[in-house]
Each structure stands twice: as C-alpha cells, then as structure tokens.
Amino acid sequence: MKLKTRLIIAFITVTIIPIVLSVTIIWLLSMYQMSSIEKTYGITDATFESFTNSLQVLSRVTEEPYHELTQMSRQEPQKMEDATCLDVFNRKIEEKKAYLVVRKDNTIVYVGTDSEKASEVISQLPAYGESTYTSENGTYLGGDAQALVKQVDFLYADGERGSAFIVSDLTNVIPEVREFFWDIVFGIILALILTTACFVLWIYRAVMGPIRKMQSAAQNIKEGNLDFELRPDADDELGSLCQDLEEMRRRLKDSAEEKVKYDKESKELISNISHDLKTPVTTIKGYAEGIMDGVADTPEKVDRYVRTIYNKANEMDTLINELTLYSKIDTNKIPYNFNIVSVNAYFDDCAEDLSLELESSNVEFRYFNYVDPSVKVIADAEQIKRVIHNIINNSLKYMDKTKGVINLRVKDVGDFVQIELEDNGKGIAAKDLPNIFDRFYRTDASRNSATGGSGIGLSVVKKIVEEHGGKIWATSREKTGTTMYFVLRKYQEVPIHE
C-alpha cells in the first residue's frame, strides 16, 4: 500500500471513526440514562431530544405529580389547607428534585423548602388564572430564581381563590442528566484515544518494521557484512527505499568482490611478470657473461650468442608491450581509429602477411574467403590485426604437431562478418574452455618457458572485439585442435531521401 494511500486512510480514520464512535457512545449512553430516568422518576416515552433538554426532562418528571395535585385540589380542596397532606405530597416530589408552594388569594400558606431559598421564586409566581400551560409544560422563571413552575388553580371550600405550584429547581439538575453529559465527555475522549491508539499502532507497524530492517541493513553495511538480503515487505515508498538499499548492498558487494578479484589478479600479474621476465633475463645474463668470459671464442659463437640475446630481449619487449596495451584497454585509454574497411582487401593483406610469417615457423597456412567484394565493416584495422596476431601466437604457443596447420576463414553470416581461425594444436580441455578469455587465465599450470606468457593475450582479444560491437567464442577438441570465432557487424549505407 502506497504511503499516500496510508495517509488518506489515516485522515479518514482520525476524522470519521471518532465521529462514528462518539455518536454510537452518545446514543448508547442516552438509551441507558433515559431508561434509568424512566425507571427512577416514573416517566415514559422519553426521547433523546427531551433528554438533552433539561427543561423538558424536569417537566416530564413532574408530569404525574401535576395530575395528582390537580385532582386533589379540585376534588378535595380542604386538603390544600391540611399541612400534613401537603407535607406528604411535598415529600413525593422532593424525590423528583421539586418542591410545593401553595398560595391562598395573595398569601403564601405553604412552602415545601427553605423560605429564603424559595423567596426569588415566590416573588415571580404568576397570578391566579395566568397559567395556560398543560401538564407537559410549565413556566420558566429566570434571573436568580432559575426554576420551572407548574401552576394549578383551584377554589378553596370557602370560595377563595388558590394556586398550587410545583417548582423544579433548575440549578439542581437531576443526577442522571448531569452524569449523561459527563459520560458524553468521557466517551468522546475514549473514542479519540482508541482511534489514535489504533492509528498509531497501524502506522507504527507499517513504518517501523521496514525502518528497523533498513537500520539493521545499514548497520551490517557499516560493519562490512554484505552477505544478507533485504526484502521489502510492501510495494510502497518504504518498499522502494528497501529495494534501493538492497541494490546499493548488491553493488557494494559486487564492488568488494571485484576489488578482491582485482587484487588477486594484480598479485598474479606480478607473479606472472616475475616468472616470464626471469627466464629471458637469465638467458641474456648467461650469454652476456659467456661473451665477457671468452666462452664465445669464435666469431660464429659470438654471433649466435648475440642473436640469442637479441631474441630474448624481443620476447621481453613483446611482453611489456602486451601488458601496456592491456592496461590502456582496461582503463579505456586506448584511442580507436575506426574506419570503413573493405573486408576482402583487408583480410587478403592479412593472409599474405600471415603466410610469410607462418612459413618461417614451419606451419602451413590456408586462407578461405566467402564474402562478397562489396562487403565492408567499420573497424580499427590495427587493432583487428592485433586480434588476429594474438590468436595466431596463442595457436603457435600450444602447437604440438610436427606439421602445424592454421586455417583462416572469412564468412558472411547475415548482418555480420564471421572470422574463423582454426589450428591443429593440442586443443583445450572442456573444463578450461569457458575461462580462456579471462584475464591471467592460463591452461598451462606448469608455466614452463615454452608456453610462458602473461595470460592476458586472449582477454585483450575479447576486449578489442567487444569494443567493436562484436562477439568472440571458441570450440576445441583435445589432441585435435581449436577454432576461434569472432564477428564484426557489417557497414550498411542508409539511403538519404530528398
């Protein structure tokens, strides 16, 4: 789940859910409190609207006493002068948070509460006949009185006018109503806490899990431990960050492995150079000492010694040049001079040069060209010649036949020109064949002087061919020979439409 989606859900969560929970809690509390009030105060059909209005609640609570008072005052008016009867009635309505006030003509004859407390109410009581309210309503007295009054007018036995008042003190709201409002506050707070807790837990699990994994991964990388895998838990922004960190880990690991490999190859290169230079240097030193000590005591011997020294110096020069070239190619510092080259003309010249060189080495050279004279490639002629010479030299190095044969074939293979160099040497073992283009790899573990070398000849070949956009590979059979293949892309002219 995307982080944006999570934020939208979070917004909905902290907005809608608290409202829904609050409404639900308020509804449940109101149902409970209305049931409690109906049971405690003997009212029926209480509604949420009346419950939330304190005037309506108090009016409903005193509805039944109002009917009782009306019946008593009109059927038995003498009781309205009986203090005992009035006390009994007053005690009933005290349970409903109200008290009784009785007035005869303009004189207060009974007050069911403290006179001082009721003074403000008494001063505002309506006159006889002014009340037009029903049992469900009453008169609200404001100011310092803060009371709801229900008035019953009647006539005493002696014919004088009387009024009885059921007074509900609004400053003393019934406990259930007061508790209801406190419960609402508590319920809303609880809803907010629950919602926030769930939201925080959800975000915490969604965010902290990946963060912990990334912290652990960063710590491992810091300590140099790259042998682990960081898998994202989800396809979101944090998951993408995990993937980026995993990609960084892989690259660091590859870089570390490459460095280890490079250090190993560097050590091997130094060892190879030391070995391969030691042999010709020893030979040169020995023959030079022979000349200085007079061992070469005839002009023929001196001439042979000098030629040997010259040949060994050439071997050293070739080796140094090969190493220098590889260093330039490996660091992409060698400048290529690409040109459009005619395949037939170029390989005809190569074949002529190779024929002369191999004839002096007692190796038979055969040349086959199956390419149309119009075919061309884009190549660096000097570097392709280096490729061919490196392959030929490698073939001569491992030639174990008395009569060596090397075949050069040039073929047309669609969009490419394929060059094949086949020899009848000792071949390459199947286990070695996949590695022959690796730098410093040599199949001659014994490293005898006859087959010595830096082990980078074929890796140079591969590098040059790939820099030309081509590809190189080999096939071989032991004791039969090896064939090297490489391809160069054809040059194709694109017609310009005017």
LODONU-308083 format. One record per residue (C-alpha): residue in one letter; y, x, z. Coordinates in steps of 0.02 Angstrom, whole numbers, padded with zeros to 5 digits, always signed. Layout:
REM residues N
AYXZ ...
REM end
This chain:
REM residues 498
M+00000+00000+00000 K+00168+00070-00052 L+00295+00113+00082 K+00418-00008+00001 T+00291-00148+00019 R+00262-00099+00200 L+00449-00109+00235 I+00459-00281+00155 I+00312-00339+00260 A+00393-00261+00413 F+00555-00355+00378 I+00460-00518+00361 T+00361-00477+00518 V+00512-00443+00628 T+00606-00593+00556 I+00484-00734+00526 I+00346-00706+00653 P+00461-00703+00807 I+00540-00865+00747 V+00370-00946+00721 L+00306-00883+00889 S+00464-00937+00978 V+00458-01112+00904 T+00273-01126+00949 I+00302-01066+01127 I+00452-01183+01150 W+00350-01330+01084 L+00202-01292+01198 L+00315-01268+01349 S+00411-01428+01314 M+00249-01525+01297 Y+00190-01456+01462 Q+00354-01487+01554 M+00376-01663+01480 S+00201-01704+01540 S+00243-01634+01710 I+00405-01734+01721 E+00321-01895+01664 K+00189-01871+01798 T+00309-01817+01936 Y+00451-01939+01906 G+00355-02085+01834 I+00436-02094+01663 T+00352-02124+01496 D+00380-02083+01313 A+00487-01930+01348 T+00541-01842+01189 F+00592-01663+01155 E+00768-01722+01114 S+00786-01813+01280 F+00706-01668+01372 T+00831-01543+01306 N+00974-01660+01356 S+00993-01658+01546 L+01090-01822+01547 Q+00952-01912+01455 V+00820-01837+01569 L+00910-01892+01727 S+00942-02062+01651 R+00758-02085+01612 V+00707-02025+01785 T+00812-02161+01871 E+00768-02299+01749 E+00633-02377+01857 P+00735-02371+02019 Y+00878-02451+01924 H+00770-02602+01879 E+00708-02613+02059 L+00886-02607+02126 T+00944-02740+02003 Q+00803-02857+02054 M+00831-02831+02240 S+01021-02855+02232 R+01012-03014+02133 Q+00859-03096+02214 E+00883-03036+02393 P+01068-02992+02411 Q+01052-02994+02601 K+00952-02833+02592 M+01105-02747+02518 E+01181-02759+02692 D+01023-02703+02781 A+01040-02516+02817 T+00852-02499+02843 C+00811-02569+02671 L+00944-02463+02592 D+00876-02305+02678 V+00702-02343+02613 F+00767-02362+02435 N+00876-02206+02452 R+00726-02101+02505 K+00635-02156+02346 I+00774-02099+02232 E+00802-01938+02329 E+00635-01881+02258 K+00714-01908+02087 K+00866-01800+02131 A+00982-01951+02157 Y+01060-02049+02299 L+01126-02227+02329 V+01305-02284+02354 V+01343-02468+02397 R+01516-02545+02390 K+01567-02718+02454 D+01725-02776+02373 N+01828-02613+02386 T+01743-02545+02541 I+01601-02417+02539 V+01467-02486+02653 Y+01327-02361+02618 V+01315-02179+02557 G+01143-02102+02540 T+01204-01922+02553 D+01336-01819+02640 S+01502-01913+02631 E+01602-01756+02596 K+01486-01710+02452 A+01500-01886+02380 S+01690-01902+02402 E+01731-01843+02225 V+01603-01965+02154 I+01664-02111+02261 S+01844-02086+02204 Q+01790-02105+02022 L+01669-02251+02036 P+01704-02389+01909 A+01768-02559+01970 Y+01663-02715+01981 G+01617-02779+01808 E+01674-02622+01714 S+01498-02556+01681 T+01423-02610+01515 Y+01277-02487+01514 T+01092-02527+01513 S+00954-02455+01619 E+00934-02311+01497 N+01115-02260+01505 G+01246-02226+01635 T+01425-02169+01664 Y+01462-01985+01664 L+01586-01929+01796 G+01670-01763+01754 G+01785-01648+01849 D+01722-01596+02020 A+01604-01745+02027 Q+01483-01692+01890 A+01370-01843+01909 L+01282-01978+01810 V+01309-02152+01884 K+01212-02311+01851 Q+01302-02468+01915 V+01225-02634+01969 D+01350-02775+02004 F+01298-02923+02113 L+01365-03055+02235 Y+01335-03049+02421 A+01271-03203+02514 D+01449-03240+02574 G+01511-03239+02393 E+01598-03071+02398 R+01575-02951+02252 G+01467-02798+02274 S+01418-02647+02172 A+01271-02529+02198 F+01270-02357+02116 I+01125-02238+02083 V+01208-02068+02073 S+01119-01920+01993 D+01197-01753+02036 L+01211-01651+01876 T+01240-01491+01974 N+01063-01506+02040 V+00960-01515+01880 I+00780-01561+01908 P+00671-01404+01930 E+00562-01439+01777 V+00714-01438+01663 R+00780-01278+01742 E+00607-01197+01730 F+00593-01253+01549 F+00748-01156+01498 W+00691-01001+01592 D+00521-01018+01510 I+00606-01026+01341 V+00697-00863+01376 F+00537-00781+01438 G+00438-00849+01289 I+00562-00783+01161 I+00562-00612+01246 L+00372-00614+01248 A+00366-00661+01063 L+00484-00519+01021 I+00384-00395+01125 L+00218-00448+01047 T+00288-00443+00871 T+00371-00275+00898 A+00214-00203+00978 C+00105-00261+00833 F+00231-00197+00707 V+00249-00028+00793 L+00059-00012+00808 W+00037-00054+00623 I+00172+00068+00567 Y+00107+00199+00689 R-00070+00189+00619 A-00007+00183+00440 V+00111+00331+00459 M+00048+00440+00599 G-00130+00452+00530 P-00077+00537+00367 I+00057+00638+00458 R-00072+00706+00581 K-00186+00754+00436 M-00042+00841+00347 Q+00008+00929+00509 S-00170+00991+00528 A-00173+01045+00346 A-00006+01136+00364 Q-00071+01225+00520 N-00229+01279+00427 I-00125+01344+00282 K-00010+01434+00404 E-00162+01520+00482 G-00229+01565+00310 N-00375+01444+00313 L-00383+01365+00139 D-00565+01310+00142 F-00537+01124+00175 E-00495+00968+00077 L-00353+00848+00114 R-00397+00673+00054 P-00262+00537+00052 D-00302+00378+00148 A-00199+00263+00038 D-00113+00255-00131 D+00066+00258-00066 E+00208+00380-00041 L+00119+00465+00104 G-00039+00470-00001 S+00059+00554-00141 L+00127+00679-00016 C-00052+00714+00041 Q-00103+00740-00141 D+00043+00860-00168 L-00005+00957-00012 E-00186+00962-00070 E-00128+01025-00241 M-00025+01159-00153 R-00177+01208-00050 R-00285+01223-00206 R-00156+01328-00294 L-00135+01440-00142 K-00323+01458-00132 D-00335+01498-00317 S-00194+01622-00298 A-00278+01703-00148 E-00444+01712-00240 E-00356+01781-00393 K-00274+01913-00285 V-00440+01961-00208 K-00516+01968-00382 Y-00368+02068-00446 D-00380+02191-00301 K-00566+02210-00333 E-00535+02238-00518 S-00398+02363-00481 K-00516+02462-00370 E-00649+02451-00504 L-00524+02506-00636 I-00478+02659-00532 S-00662+02697-00510 N-00693+02674-00697 I-00546+02784-00745 S-00600+02917-00622 H-00775+02918-00693 D-00727+02906-00875 L-00594+03041-00863 K-00702+03157-00760 T-00831+03184-00897 P-00713+03241-01036 V-00605+03339-00912 T-00760+03431-00850 T-00813+03466-01030 I-00639+03528-01078 K-00631+03636-00923 G-00803+03711-00956 Y-00770+03752-01138 A-00598+03822-01098 E-00674+03936-00965 G-00806+03989-01094 I-00668+04043-01213 M-00570+04133-01075 D-00726+04221-01007 G-00777+04281-01180 V-00934+04174-01190 A-00874+04115-01361 D-00885+04293-01433 T-00886+04246-01616 P-00759+04153-01722 E-00889+04018-01755 K-00917+03989-01569 V-00730+03987-01533 D-00705+03860-01672 R-00846+03750-01604 Y-00777+03760-01426 V-00601+03716-01485 R-00664+03567-01585 T-00762+03504-01435 I-00606+03520-01325 Y-00506+03427-01458 N-00634+03285-01472 K-00641+03262-01284 A-00451+03260-01275 N-00453+03124-01408 E-00575+03023-01302 M-00457+03036-01155 D-00309+02987-01264 T-00403+02835-01331 L-00449+02780-01155 I-00270+02798-01091 N-00202+02704-01242 E-00329+02564-01213 L-00278+02547-01032 T-00093+02549-01076 L-00119+02416-01208 Y-00216+02304-01090 S-00081+02320-00958 K+00051+02266-01085 I-00053+02120-01148 D-00099+02062-00972 T+00084+02056-00921 N+00137+01979-01088 K+00248+02128-01126 I+00174+02174-01294 P+00280+02115-01441 Y+00182+02024-01576 N+00240+02037-01756 F+00172+01878-01835 N+00175+01862-02024 I+00093+01758-02159 V-00059+01859-02210 S-00173+01836-02361 V-00350+01829-02292 N-00435+01908-02443 A-00311+02051-02464 Y-00307+02090-02278 F-00496+02093-02249 D-00528+02184-02412 D-00419+02327-02347 C-00505+02319-02176 A-00676+02327-02259 E-00626+02479-02361 D-00566+02573-02208 L-00720+02524-02106 S-00836+02577-02245 L-00768+02754-02242 E-00768+02765-02052 L-00944+02699-02029 E-01015+02805-02169 S-00970+02962-02071 S-01063+02885-01920 N-01220+02857-02024 V-01201+02669-02011 E-01220+02554-02160 F-01075+02432-02184 R-01088+02269-02279 Y-00943+02153-02321 F-00953+01968-02372 N-00801+01861-02408 Y-00822+01674-02440 V-00639+01623-02430 D-00532+01561-02574 P-00399+01689-02628 S-00259+01564-02585 V-00305+01550-02401 K-00180+01626-02280 V-00160+01643-02092 I-00015+01682-01976 A-00062+01840-01880 D-00008+02010-01818 A-00100+02122-01941 E-00101+02273-01824 Q-00171+02176-01675 I-00307+02089-01778 K-00357+02261-01843 R-00367+02317-01661 V-00483+02168-01626 I-00599+02219-01768 H-00599+02403-01718 N-00634+02363-01535 I-00783+02255-01584 I-00847+02389-01706 N-00828+02526-01575 N-00922+02419-01449 S-01062+02396-01576 L-01070+02585-01609 K-01073+02620-01423 Y-01231+02516-01399 M-01314+02557-01566 D-01493+02611-01530 K-01564+02609-01708 T-01585+02763-01816 K-01510+02670-01963 G-01369+02561-01897 V-01305+02412-01995 I-01142+02316-01970 N-01100+02160-02072 L-00925+02086-02089 R-00919+01905-02149 V-00763+01802-02180 K-00792+01613-02197 D-00690+01456-02225 V-00726+01327-02087 G-00602+01187-02119 D-00437+01217-02032 F-00492+01391-01976 V-00550+01555-02048 Q-00703+01621-01957 I-00737+01809-01946 E-00911+01870-01901 L-00958+02049-01854 E-01146+02073-01843 D-01239+02229-01788 N-01422+02277-01766 G-01396+02363-01599 K-01493+02340-01438 G-01417+02169-01405 I-01354+02092-01245 A-01460+02010-01109 A-01439+01822-01090 K-01378+01844-00910 D-01240+01962-00968 L-01183+01867-01123 P-01066+01742-01032 N-00973+01886-00947 I-00945+02011-01088 F-00764+01956-01115 D-00719+01975-00930 R-00611+02125-00893 F-00700+02277-00821 Y-00870+02196-00850 R-00998+02316-00921 T-01181+02287-00955 D-01221+02472-00930 A-01228+02480-00742 S-01290+02660-00750 R-01122+02714-00826 N-01192+02860-00921 S-01072+02960-01025 A-01144+02899-01188 T-01090+02721-01156 G-00944+02752-01041 G-00780+02660-01055 S-00653+02562-00957 G-00744+02397-00980 I-00587+02312-01048 G-00614+02327-01235 L-00682+02152-01263 S-00562+02075-01138 V-00420+02148-01243 V-00501+02070-01396 K-00512+01899-01313 K-00330+01910-01255 I-00265+01951-01430 V-00368+01815-01515 E-00312+01683-01391 E-00130+01738-01411 H-00155+01699-01597 G-00212+01523-01551 G-00392+01566-01593 K-00557+01574-01503 I-00694+01706-01484 W-00877+01698-01436 A-01040+01792-01462 T-01226+01769-01490 S-01358+01902-01460 R-01542+01942-01452 E-01607+02092-01357 K-01675+02231-01467 T-01615+02135-01621 G-01426+02138-01618 T-01264+02048-01578 T-01144+01942-01680 M-00963+01922-01629 Y-00867+01771-01695 F-00681+01733-01690 V-00575+01607-01782 L-00393+01605-01840 R-00301+01447-01888 K-00255+01431-02072 Y-00075+01431-02129 Q-00030+01267-02212 E+00133+01238-02301 V+00216+01072-02262 P+00299+00997-02417 I+00483+00954-02398 H+00529+00784-02468 E+00702+00775-02541 
REM end
